């Protein structure tokens, strides 16, 4: 079968299309014909050798896909061949077929297309885990989302709106229309504007209840001084390339918490909870309560272009590869 192969950790330029053997599902796995696969910043980090884990090479990148079940393992009870599903795995999605754990897979409602379904698990799953499980955010609280036009950031804006939070979106460009259309009340360009002055202005000097930070570096360090009493400062990722450090007297003085968010590791530890959340998210997608933004759909052969766009941060929402 055709698949994207990463044979060396040299980034997008080293990827190539090749023929590999079809994977076989383990007892607790399903095998699907992949129709669409989402391209994430995590995928870019994996093929560049910059993620927390390094799969043995050669490997097929791709953390999320959607398609049709063609076979199931002996212990699988929730799915059967012919079911339309979305699923996740650490690798394997950029191929004509992929395997996934039963608990990492969810059935698609009849009116949900493969392309948006392929984007839900990682971005909305991360946003839900952070805001609901980690921050325990309450209706009416203020959340500041950095990297708000990207995949995870825009999902956090969308989900926060649905949960009744007041959303301040942080972006790195002047294109503010998209995040406003997803529910942001205020938008701050932290590359051009004084972040501290703007946060104080829009919150009346009180700071934010929750900071959902995708960026790290200087932005995180500034937000450590802009939290409300009892707030939750949440490192999600470090797309700036800089892992921040802060003085611990800052959370002490305002009794706020620093809550780490590694949604993938949490899902591995609590698979039943993760599966229930994914089912809820898919219901919300079918009902139009959340609406993943697809920047563009590209064929599998243009995977390098897709990865470059993700690396250059020129993507709003998600790029999806159409495989079938």
Secondary structure by P-SEA (a helix, b strand, c coil): cbbbbbccccccccbbbbbbcbbbbccccccccccbbbbcaaaaaaaaccccccccccbbbbccbbbbbcccccccccccccccccccccccccccccccccccbbbbcccccaaaaaccccaaaaaaaaacccccccccbbbbbcccccaaaaaaaaaaaaaccbbbbbbccccaaaaaaacccccccccccaaaaaaaaaaccccccccccccccaaaaaaaaccccbbbbbbccccccccccccaaaaaaacccccccaaaaaaaacaaaaaaaaaaaaaaaaaccbbbbbcccccccaaaaaaaaaaacccccccccccc
